[in-house]
C-alpha cells in the first residue's frame, strides 16, 4: 500500500474507506449519488483519486476483485455493525474469513473494536485471532480503534473522543497486532479524570498525563480534523469521476479538491463551511480534472 498511488514512497497513506453500505445502510449513504451503489464505481473513485488502497466490504470488493484487485490494493473490512437489528444495537460482528479476503487478492484486512463497550472483550479476542491469521498470509492489518459506551458521556461532554482514553485504545490496538491504527481524532482530554468523579473508580491515571505529556492545544493531542464528518461525507458521496462526469453531461468533474468543491457548492444550496486556512493547503489546480 505504501508504494501505490500519489503518495507512493512518501511514508504516508491515503485510503478510501467505503463501508457505509453496511455501517450506515446503503440507501441512506448512496441515495444522494446512486452511482456508488455500483461497487465498481467505488473502486474507480479510489483509482482516479490516486489512493494507496480502497477499503470496503466483502461484498463490494468481492464483486469486482477479478477486474480491479491487481490495479489497486484491496483492504477488506472483516467485521461490521449492521443496522437491521431492531432496536438497533452497536456491536461489531464478523462477516467473513481471512481466507476469503486473501482469495480475492486483498493485501490487507481491517476491523473495528468498540473499546469500552460490553462487547469489547469478545471483539478483542476475535480481531486478535483474525489479525494473527492475516499475518500468516502476509497481509497487513488495520484497526479502527473506536470508543463506545454511553457512560463515557459525563456532564454533557462526550469523552469517547478524549485524548487519554483514545490513546489507551490505540495502545490496545497495536497490542493485538494492528499494523495501522485509525482513531477518531481527540476533541477533548481528561476522560479518565471525568470517569473517576463522584465516588466512581475507572481505570488508572497519572496526573502527569495532563500536566507534562499533553496540553490543551488540539494539535498537541493529535492533528485535529476541523472540517468534520459533514464536509467529508458530502465531498466524497457527491464526487464524480471523469467517466461519471461525462455521463452526467460535464466536460470534467465539477470539483477535484477543496477549493473547487467550495466554488461548486457556492453555485447551489447546501454550502458547507471550510476554514480558509484549510482551503489554502489545497493546490490551485488538480490534474484529476484533466481529460484523459
N, C-alpha and C positions, 0 to 999 in steps of 0.2 A: 504493500500500500504506500510506503514511503517513497517509492520510485515510480509512481504513476501520477499523471495529471499535471496541472500547472505548478504545483508545489513540489514536484519530484526533486529529491535530493536536498531539500531545504531543511529537513527535520520537522516540518510542520505537516499537519493533515487537515484536509477539508473533506469530510464525509457527508454525503447527502442521506439523511435518515428519513424514510417514509414508511412508518409502521402504523400510521393513523387509521388505516382501514380496519384494524382490529382495536387499537388502543382508544380511538375516539369515534369509531363507527364510520364505515365507508361513505354513506350518504351525507353525513354532517361534514365530512372532511373534503369531499371531492365534488359536491354539488355545484360549487362556485366555478369549477373548471373541470367539467366531466371528462376531458381528455385523460385525466390521471386515474380514471377507473381502469384504463389500459395499462397493464404492467410494463409494456414496452416503452410507454411514454415516460414513466418514472426513470427507467434506466437511461433512456436517451437524454433526459434532462441532466443527469449526473455526468454523462459523457460530454455533452456540449458545454457544461459548466466547468469542465476541466477538473472534476473532483478526483480525489485519490481513490475513492471507493463509493459504492452505493450500499446502504444498509436498509433491509426491508424484511418482509416475512417469508416463510417457506413458500407460501402460495404465489406471491409476486415474483420472487426470484426464480422459483422452480419453473414457472410458466415460460420463462424466457431464457433459461440457462443455456440451452443449446446455441442460441443466437448471440448471446452477449457475455457469457462468463469469461470468454477469452479476450474481451475488449475492455473490460473494466473489472477491478477486483470486487467480488461479492462478499458482503458481510451479512450473514443470516441471523436474524433475531430469533432465538430459540424459545423464549417464554414471553407471555403477554398477559395483560389484564383485559379481559373481554367485557363488553357492556350489555350482554343479553341476559345475564343472570338477574332475576328480579326478587327483591330490590337489588340494585347494583352493589357489587362487592368490589373490593380493591385487593386483589391477590394475583401475583404473577405465577402462572401455571405453565408447564412445559407443553409446547405444541409440536415437537418433533425431536429427532435424534441428531447427534453429531455426525453419525454415518450418513444420514440423508443430506446434511449440509455439505459434507465432503464429496458425496457422489454428484452433486450438482455443480461442482467446481469452485465452491466458495473457498476463499483464502482465510476467512475469519468468521467467528461466531460472536454474537453479543447476547447479553442477558441483563435483566433488571432485578435488583434486590431492594425491597422496601425495608430498609433498616429501621428498627424501632417499632415495626408492626408486629402484631401477634403471630403472623405467618412467617416472620423473617428467619426463624430458626430452620424451618423446612426449606425455605428458598436458598439459604446459605449452603446447606448440605447438597441440594440438587445442583446448584450452579457450580460449586466447587468440584463435584464429581464430573460434570459436563466439561468444565474447563480443562481438567486434568486429561480427559479423554481427547479433547480437541488438540492439546499439545502433542499427544502421541501421533496424531496425523500431521503435525507440522503446521497447524492452523493457529492464527493469533486469536486472542480473546479480549473482548471489550465489555466492560461492566458499567451499566447505568446505575450509579450509586445514589439512590434517592432515599430520603427520609419520609416516612408517612406514619403519623399517629395523631389523632385529634387531641391527645394530651399534650402535644408539643405547642399548642396554642395557649399562651398564658397572657392574661390581661390585654387581650386584643392584638397581641404580637404573635406571628407565626414563626416559631423557631425551627421549622422544618428546613429553612434555608439559613440557619445560623452557622457562622464560620466554624465554631468549635465542634458542633455536632456533625456537620457535613465533613469536616476534616477527619473525624474519627470514623465516619462511614467510609471515606476514601482509604483509610488505613486498613479497615477490614477487607475492603475490596481487593487491594493488592495482595493481601494475605491469602486470599482464595484463588490466586494466580491470574488476576486480571492484568493483561499487558498494558491496557489503556483504560483509564477511568473517565467516565463522563459524569459530571455533577451539575446540579443546579447552582449557579453562582450565588454566593452568600449575599444576603440583603441586610443582615444584622449579625450580631455576635452575642455571646452570653447565654446560650441555650442551657448549658449545664447549670449556670447560676440561677436562671429563672425556674428551672425544674427542681431546684433544691431550696425552695422557699416554703413558708407556711407549714413547717414541720415535715415536709416530704423529703425523701432521700432518693437521689438518682445518680447513677454513675459515679465517677470520681473526677475531681478537678484540682487544679493548682492555680492560684491567683496570678502566677507569672504568665499563664496563657494570655491574660488580658493586659498585663502591665508591661511585659517585656517582649513577648512574641508577636503581638499584633497591636494595631492602633485602631481608631475609629474610621480611618480612611478606607473606603471600599477597595481602593487599588491595593492597599496593604493586605487586605484579606484575600483577594484574588482579583484578576482582571474582571471588571464589573460590566456586565452586559446591560447597557441603559436603553437599548432600543426596545426590548420587551418582546414577549411572545406574540402580541397582536401584529406588530410590524413583520416579524419573521414569517408567521403563517400567511399573512396577506401577500407578502412578496413572493413566496415560493408557490403557493397554491394557485396564484394567478399568472405565474411566469409562463411565457410561450417560447418554446424552442424555435429555431429557424423554420423547421418544417411546419410546426403548428401555426406560426405567424403567417406563413404563406397561405395555408389553408383557410385562415381567418380573413385574408384579404390585405394583410400588411406586407410592405416591402421587406421589413425586417422586424425583429422583436420590439415591442413598444418600449421596453426598458431592459437594460443589461447590468445595471449597478444601482447603488442607492441614489445617486444624483439623477439619473434618467428615470428612476422609479418615482422620485418625488415630483419631477416635472410631469410625468404621465398622470399621477394622481391629481395634480392641480387642474387637469383638464376635466375632471368629473367630480362626483361626490365621494365622500369617504376618505378624505386625505388623512393620513396618519402622521403625527409629528415625529420628525427625526432631528436631533440636535445638529446644529451647523458644524460643530467640530467633528461629528461622525461623517457627515457628508464630505468634509474636506479630506477624509482619508481615502476616498474613492478616486479612481482615475477619471479624468475628464472624458475619455473615450474608452470603449471596450471592444476588442475585436470580435466578441461574440455577436455583435450586431452586423458584422460584415457579411456580405454574400459569399457563399461557398464558391 
